[in-house]
Amino acid sequence: MSDDDNDICPLCCEELDLSDQSFYPCKCGYQVCMWCWHRIKESESGLCPACRTPYGDDPHEFSAVDMEDVVKANKEKALAEKRERERLRAMREQEKREQLANYASGGSAGGGGASGGSGGGNPEFLGGL
């Protein structure tokens, strides 16, 4: 795969799927997703946003995507999403453990409770009373 910046359509900011990644509708090489290309041709000026050349009916460069590549990419994406969910779940569990450990050690009671405030048993603090 290419850099993350190259995997995003510069117009709609959506991720380029496998077919979009091999789609270059203009000779100048400016890449947009098929959805934006179609919208530009049908509803807008019909010109390439980069070089202002009119878009033709056939894209300049396009190669069909193999079904095996699509299946492989979908599996990789699902696996990456699963790993991210597991990482986030592990982080939440670690935070919970740390909060429980802090509570059990009395760390969360600091400032209040039976000592009567943040001064605790400090004679300097009590001397002002």
GUFINU-931799 format. One line per field, with one value per residue: residue number from 1; residue in one letter; x, y, z of N, C-alpha, C, O in turn. Coordinates in nm, 3 decimals. Example, Ala and Ser with C-alpha at 12.3 -4.5 7.8 and 13.67 -1.06 7.14 Angstrom:
2
num <- (1,2)
residu <- (a,s)
n_xx <- (1.319,1.285)
n_yy <- (-0.569,-0.225)
n_zz <- (0.780,0.708)
ca_xx <- (1.230,1.367)
ca_yy <- (-0.450,-0.106)
ca_zz <- (0.780,0.714)
c_xx <- (1.320,1.290)
c_yy <- (-0.330,0.003)
c_zz <- (0.780,0.787)
o_xx <- (1.424,1.341)
o_yy <- (-0.332,0.114)
o_zz <- (0.846,0.804)
***
This chain:
129
num <- (1,2,3,4,5,6,7,8,9,10,11,12,13,14,15,16,17,18,19,20,21,22,23,24,25,26,27,28,29,30,31,32,33,34,35,36,37,38,39,40,41,42,43,44,45,46,47,48,49,50,51,52,53,54,55,56,57,58,59,60,61,62,63,64,65,66,67,68,69,70,71,72,73,74,75,76,77,78,79,80,81,82,83,84,85,86,87,88,89,90,91,92,93,94,95,96,97,98,99,100,101,102,103,104,105,106,107,108,109,110,111,112,113,114,115,116,117,118,119,120,121,122,123,124,125,126,127,128,129)
residu <- (m,s,d,d,d,n,d,i,c,p,l,c,c,e,e,l,d,l,s,d,q,s,f,y,p,c,k,c,g,y,q,v,c,m,w,c,w,h,r,i,k,e,s,e,s,g,l,c,p,a,c,r,t,p,y,g,d,d,p,h,e,f,s,a,v,d,m,e,d,v,v,k,a,n,k,e,k,a,l,a,e,k,r,e,r,e,r,l,r,a,m,r,e,q,e,k,r,e,q,l,a,n,y,a,s,g,g,s,a,g,g,g,g,a,s,g,g,s,g,g,g,n,p,e,f,l,g,g,l)
n_xx <- (0.084,0.027,0.134,-0.064,-0.174,-0.204,-0.409,-0.651,-0.923,-0.876,-1.085,-1.340,-1.248,-1.269,-1.174,-0.979,-1.089,-0.991,-1.041,-1.054,-0.793,-0.649,-0.737,-0.716,-0.837,-0.749,-0.495,-0.300,-0.253,-0.378,-0.547,-0.869,-1.157,-1.388,-1.651,-1.641,-1.530,-1.738,-1.941,-1.828,-1.820,-2.095,-2.245,-2.095,-1.835,-1.705,-1.438,-1.095,-0.989,-0.727,-0.573,-0.755,-0.836,-1.078,-1.271,-1.282,-1.500,-1.395,-1.180,-0.840,-0.647,-0.703,-0.737,-0.885,-0.989,-0.877,-1.077,-0.979,-0.790,-0.956,-1.096,-0.881,-0.788,-1.013,-1.017,-0.774,-0.827,-1.040,-0.906,-0.719,-0.894,-1.004,-0.776,-0.728,-0.960,-0.918,-0.683,-0.773,-0.961,-0.788,-0.644,-0.845,-0.907,-0.662,-0.657,-0.876,-0.779,-0.566,-0.704,-0.853,-0.643,-0.531,-0.745,-0.771,-0.533,-0.575,-0.535,-0.733,-0.871,-0.746,-0.740,-0.996,-1.239,-1.188,-0.986,-1.055,-1.012,-0.796,-0.572,-0.521,-0.349,-0.167,0.021,0.080,-0.129,-0.346,-0.283,-0.374,-0.632)
n_yy <- (-0.119,0.234,0.555,0.695,0.945,0.926,0.753,0.873,1.047,1.361,1.539,1.458,1.352,1.090,0.749,0.587,0.311,-0.020,-0.025,0.249,0.322,0.248,0.417,0.675,0.948,1.150,1.266,1.411,1.291,1.342,1.219,1.114,0.986,0.749,0.823,1.103,1.178,1.104,1.275,1.526,1.510,1.484,1.676,1.902,2.110,1.936,1.933,1.852,1.892,1.965,2.031,2.140,2.023,1.892,1.617,1.298,1.041,0.794,0.690,0.799,0.620,0.307,0.010,-0.302,-0.454,-0.742,-1.000,-1.158,-0.988,-0.791,-0.938,-1.014,-0.759,-0.671,-0.858,-0.796,-0.535,-0.580,-0.734,-0.547,-0.359,-0.517,-0.564,-0.303,-0.254,-0.445,-0.343,-0.098,-0.193,-0.329,-0.111,0.027,-0.162,-0.169,0.093,0.077,-0.115,0.030,0.242,0.102,-0.003,0.232,0.330,0.126,0.155,0.384,0.618,0.765,0.895,1.121,1.439,1.465,1.316,1.155,1.311,1.571,1.759,1.917,1.986,1.798,1.643,1.845,2.056,2.331,2.409,2.364,2.541,2.792,2.798)
n_zz <- (0.000,-0.031,0.099,0.369,0.302,0.029,0.002,0.019,-0.115,-0.262,-0.287,-0.170,0.062,0.139,0.198,-0.046,-0.224,-0.340,-0.619,-0.675,-0.621,-0.843,-1.035,-1.254,-1.379,-1.550,-1.779,-1.654,-1.415,-1.177,-0.909,-0.826,-0.653,-0.797,-0.756,-0.714,-0.961,-1.135,-1.039,-1.096,-1.375,-1.439,-1.290,-1.243,-1.372,-1.543,-1.575,-1.507,-1.176,-1.124,-1.363,-1.534,-1.770,-1.991,-1.878,-2.030,-2.168,-2.114,-1.860,-1.818,-1.716,-1.595,-1.422,-1.391,-1.085,-0.921,-0.790,-0.581,-0.469,-0.361,-0.165,-0.003,0.080,0.224,0.433,0.557,0.641,0.819,1.010,1.104,1.218,1.420,1.578,1.664,1.817,2.019,2.129,2.233,2.419,2.594,2.691,2.831,3.027,3.163,3.265,3.439,3.622,3.730,3.850,4.043,4.196,4.291,4.440,4.631,4.769,4.903,4.776,4.645,4.842,4.918,5.056,5.155,5.368,5.691,5.801,5.798,5.599,5.354,5.493,5.687,5.950,5.995,6.191,6.141,5.975,6.144,6.340,6.276,6.358)
ca_xx <- (0.000,0.099,0.117,-0.202,-0.221,-0.238,-0.524,-0.766,-0.962,-0.853,-1.207,-1.441,-1.171,-1.302,-1.068,-0.986,-1.092,-0.895,-1.065,-1.018,-0.648,-0.593,-0.820,-0.661,-0.924,-0.688,-0.356,-0.208,-0.224,-0.452,-0.633,-0.990,-1.236,-1.483,-1.772,-1.616,-1.514,-1.871,-2.011,-1.770,-1.863,-2.239,-2.308,-2.005,-1.777,-1.651,-1.294,-1.004,-0.964,-0.586,-0.520,-0.869,-0.861,-1.208,-1.272,-1.344,-1.590,-1.312,-1.069,-0.708,-0.582,-0.785,-0.724,-0.983,-0.935,-0.900,-1.164,-0.894,-0.730,-1.062,-1.119,-0.761,-0.788,-1.121,-0.972,-0.669,-0.892,-1.114,-0.808,-0.665,-0.998,-1.013,-0.658,-0.748,-1.059,-0.853,-0.587,-0.851,-1.017,-0.679,-0.613,-0.952,-0.889,-0.546,-0.699,-0.961,-0.692,-0.491,-0.798,-0.882,-0.523,-0.520,-0.851,-0.740,-0.420,-0.616,-0.497,-0.845,-0.930,-0.664,-0.801,-1.124,-1.249,-1.186,-0.884,-1.115,-0.980,-0.668,-0.463,-0.493,-0.300,-0.057,0.008,0.077,-0.263,-0.435,-0.245,-0.449,-0.770)
ca_yy <- (0.000,0.360,0.640,0.723,1.062,0.887,0.665,0.959,1.133,1.500,1.619,1.420,1.308,0.951,0.654,0.527,0.165,-0.079,0.018,0.390,0.336,0.229,0.501,0.807,0.993,1.254,1.242,1.481,1.203,1.382,1.107,1.134,0.863,0.737,0.897,1.245,1.191,1.100,1.398,1.636,1.496,1.495,1.790,2.017,2.164,1.831,1.958,1.802,1.998,2.004,2.094,2.198,1.952,1.825,1.473,1.221,0.936,0.685,0.741,0.787,0.499,0.231,-0.134,-0.375,-0.512,-0.885,-1.031,-1.208,-0.871,-0.728,-1.023,-1.001,-0.625,-0.667,-0.935,-0.719,-0.422,-0.634,-0.773,-0.424,-0.304,-0.604,-0.535,-0.171,-0.271,-0.517,-0.252,-0.003,-0.266,-0.353,0.017,0.054,-0.255,-0.124,0.211,0.031,-0.178,0.136,0.314,0.015,-0.009,0.362,0.336,0.031,0.205,0.505,0.734,0.846,0.964,1.237,1.571,1.468,1.205,1.173,1.405,1.702,1.851,1.896,2.011,1.677,1.664,1.940,2.155,2.467,2.434,2.369,2.655,2.911,2.787)
ca_zz <- (0.000,-0.035,0.217,0.406,0.231,-0.106,0.008,0.046,-0.228,-0.221,-0.296,-0.069,0.180,0.170,0.169,-0.179,-0.220,-0.433,-0.757,-0.684,-0.615,-0.977,-1.122,-1.284,-1.488,-1.635,-1.819,-1.564,-1.304,-1.058,-0.872,-0.746,-0.650,-0.908,-0.722,-0.742,-1.105,-1.194,-0.999,-1.173,-1.515,-1.455,-1.222,-1.231,-1.495,-1.629,-1.592,-1.404,-1.077,-1.120,-1.484,-1.604,-1.896,-1.985,-1.861,-2.138,-2.122,-2.063,-1.779,-1.879,-1.670,-1.502,-1.436,-1.309,-0.963,-0.907,-0.675,-0.472,-0.405,-0.282,-0.048,0.081,0.141,0.324,0.548,0.624,0.707,0.934,1.111,1.163,1.304,1.538,1.661,1.727,1.924,2.129,2.193,2.313,2.532,2.688,2.756,2.928,3.139,3.239,3.340,3.548,3.723,3.798,3.936,4.157,4.280,4.355,4.541,4.737,4.848,4.972,4.696,4.601,4.955,4.948,5.060,5.225,5.461,5.837,5.847,5.812,5.490,5.288,5.586,5.762,6.086,5.987,6.299,6.088,5.925,6.259,6.426,6.241,6.407)
c_xx <- (0.088,0.078,-0.030,-0.257,-0.266,-0.360,-0.654,-0.796,-0.945,-0.979,-1.306,-1.379,-1.213,-1.184,-1.088,-0.989,-0.997,-0.916,-1.029,-0.866,-0.582,-0.667,-0.759,-0.738,-0.863,-0.542,-0.257,-0.175,-0.294,-0.555,-0.749,-1.064,-1.336,-1.611,-1.753,-1.599,-1.650,-1.949,-1.960,-1.818,-2.011,-2.298,-2.223,-1.954,-1.730,-1.502,-1.215,-0.975,-0.820,-0.542,-0.628,-0.892,-0.997,-1.192,-1.339,-1.438,-1.514,-1.200,-0.935,-0.642,-0.671,-0.761,-0.821,-0.914,-0.973,-0.980,-1.083,-0.829,-0.831,-1.085,-1.002,-0.759,-0.896,-1.082,-0.866,-0.730,-0.968,-1.019,-0.749,-0.767,-1.013,-0.896,-0.675,-0.850,-0.998,-0.755,-0.661,-0.911,-0.909,-0.641,-0.717,-0.939,-0.772,-0.581,-0.786,-0.877,-0.615,-0.581,-0.831,-0.763,-0.505,-0.624,-0.819,-0.625,-0.454,-0.583,-0.615,-0.908,-0.858,-0.740,-0.930,-1.124,-1.237,-1.085,-0.938,-1.076,-0.841,-0.551,-0.427,-0.452,-0.184,-0.076,0.006,-0.062,-0.359,-0.405,-0.324,-0.590,-0.785)
c_yy <- (0.125,0.436,0.666,0.842,1.026,0.796,0.741,1.041,1.279,1.587,1.586,1.371,1.169,0.862,0.596,0.375,0.111,-0.033,0.165,0.409,0.316,0.314,0.641,0.863,1.095,1.220,1.308,1.397,1.240,1.274,1.152,1.001,0.864,0.817,1.045,1.269,1.195,1.228,1.517,1.631,1.527,1.627,1.916,2.057,2.057,1.843,1.897,1.916,2.048,2.082,2.156,2.139,1.886,1.674,1.408,1.117,0.817,0.744,0.714,0.655,0.431,0.084,-0.201,-0.441,-0.659,-0.912,-1.081,-1.092,-0.799,-0.806,-1.011,-0.866,-0.614,-0.743,-0.859,-0.601,-0.469,-0.674,-0.651,-0.359,-0.386,-0.578,-0.402,-0.180,-0.342,-0.427,-0.152,-0.071,-0.292,-0.224,0.050,-0.036,-0.213,-0.001,0.173,-0.031,-0.072,0.216,0.232,0.007,0.121,0.375,0.246,0.080,0.335,0.631,0.822,0.924,1.094,1.368,1.573,1.362,1.247,1.276,1.547,1.801,1.827,1.921,1.889,1.709,1.761,2.047,2.298,2.504,2.450,2.489,2.780,2.909,2.843)
c_zz <- (0.000,0.096,0.243,0.328,0.089,-0.110,0.033,-0.080,-0.184,-0.225,-0.185,0.061,0.228,0.132,0.029,-0.165,-0.327,-0.577,-0.776,-0.689,-0.752,-1.080,-1.134,-1.403,-1.583,-1.664,-1.725,-1.440,-1.175,-1.027,-0.785,-0.746,-0.765,-0.881,-0.755,-0.891,-1.174,-1.162,-1.079,-1.318,-1.532,-1.402,-1.217,-1.369,-1.593,-1.651,-1.477,-1.306,-1.077,-1.244,-1.572,-1.743,-1.886,-1.968,-1.981,-2.079,-2.064,-1.979,-1.847,-1.842,-1.568,-1.527,-1.341,-1.191,-0.958,-0.781,-0.556,-0.396,-0.315,-0.154,0.049,0.153,0.248,0.449,0.628,0.701,0.831,1.045,1.180,1.256,1.432,1.633,1.734,1.839,2.044,2.203,2.283,2.436,2.637,2.762,2.862,3.050,3.226,3.323,3.459,3.659,3.802,3.891,4.060,4.252,4.356,4.467,4.659,4.825,4.920,4.895,4.658,4.716,4.987,4.946,5.138,5.333,5.605,5.883,5.854,5.706,5.438,5.381,5.667,5.903,6.091,6.095,6.248,6.039,6.042,6.349,6.395,6.295,6.546)
o_xx <- (0.208,0.014,-0.112,-0.375,-0.357,-0.409,-0.756,-0.706,-0.996,-0.978,-1.351,-1.449,-1.193,-1.104,-1.200,-0.901,-0.931,-0.820,-0.978,-0.816,-0.470,-0.660,-0.752,-0.707,-0.922,-0.475,-0.141,-0.080,-0.272,-0.640,-0.731,-1.038,-1.365,-1.671,-1.841,-1.648,-1.675,-2.016,-2.038,-1.853,-2.050,-2.390,-2.274,-2.022,-1.716,-1.446,-1.262,-0.940,-0.793,-0.480,-0.597,-0.960,-1.030,-1.110,-1.441,-1.453,-1.564,-1.133,-0.921,-0.588,-0.709,-0.764,-0.836,-0.797,-1.086,-0.954,-1.116,-0.814,-0.797,-1.094,-1.022,-0.731,-0.872,-1.112,-0.868,-0.688,-0.962,-1.048,-0.730,-0.730,-1.031,-0.915,-0.639,-0.831,-1.024,-0.745,-0.618,-0.912,-0.935,-0.611,-0.683,-0.957,-0.779,-0.540,-0.772,-0.900,-0.601,-0.539,-0.838,-0.780,-0.468,-0.594,-0.839,-0.621,-0.369,-0.603,-0.598,-0.991,-0.902,-0.800,-0.970,-1.019,-1.271,-1.096,-0.873,-1.103,-0.777,-0.439,-0.313,-0.512,-0.109,-0.174,-0.064,-0.107,-0.445,-0.491,-0.338,-0.662,-0.894)
o_yy <- (0.119,0.388,0.662,0.841,1.090,0.765,0.680,1.096,1.316,1.697,1.675,1.351,1.135,0.897,0.562,0.317,0.188,-0.006,0.204,0.502,0.363,0.286,0.715,0.829,1.124,1.154,1.266,1.427,1.175,1.243,1.220,0.914,0.969,0.872,1.106,1.369,1.279,1.283,1.600,1.734,1.590,1.683,2.024,2.038,2.084,1.773,1.890,2.026,2.160,2.188,2.217,2.200,1.828,1.611,1.457,1.106,0.748,0.838,0.618,0.586,0.490,0.038,-0.161,-0.478,-0.696,-0.853,-1.050,-1.098,-0.753,-0.748,-0.999,-0.860,-0.554,-0.699,-0.859,-0.572,-0.404,-0.651,-0.651,-0.310,-0.330,-0.571,-0.390,-0.121,-0.304,-0.433,-0.125,-0.013,-0.279,-0.227,0.096,0.009,-0.220,0.008,0.229,-0.004,-0.081,0.253,0.286,0.009,0.120,0.426,0.285,0.049,0.390,0.741,0.942,1.012,1.171,1.403,1.679,1.323,1.360,1.325,1.635,1.920,1.728,1.880,1.877,1.794,1.758,2.121,2.382,2.617,2.538,2.533,2.866,3.008,2.841)
o_zz <- (0.028,0.189,0.151,0.291,0.036,-0.219,0.064,-0.142,-0.078,-0.170,-0.114,0.159,0.345,0.045,-0.009,-0.101,-0.397,-0.648,-0.881,-0.752,-0.774,-1.199,-1.036,-1.517,-1.688,-1.585,-1.718,-1.368,-1.073,-1.111,-0.684,-0.829,-0.823,-0.973,-0.816,-0.943,-1.260,-1.250,-1.125,-1.376,-1.630,-1.462,-1.188,-1.470,-1.712,-1.736,-1.363,-1.349,-1.034,-1.231,-1.675,-1.825,-1.782,-2.036,-2.030,-1.957,-1.976,-2.022,-1.923,-1.928,-1.467,-1.641,-1.226,-1.198,-0.987,-0.676,-0.442,-0.274,-0.207,-0.046,0.170,0.272,0.353,0.560,0.751,0.813,0.936,1.163,1.302,1.363,1.540,1.754,1.851,1.945,2.158,2.326,2.395,2.545,2.757,2.882,2.971,3.163,3.349,3.439,3.567,3.777,3.924,4.001,4.170,4.374,4.473,4.574,4.774,4.944,4.990,4.946,4.639,4.691,5.072,4.845,5.185,5.382,5.641,5.995,5.910,5.722,5.473,5.350,5.713,5.968,6.188,6.093,6.306,6.058,6.040,6.425,6.482,6.282,6.601)
***
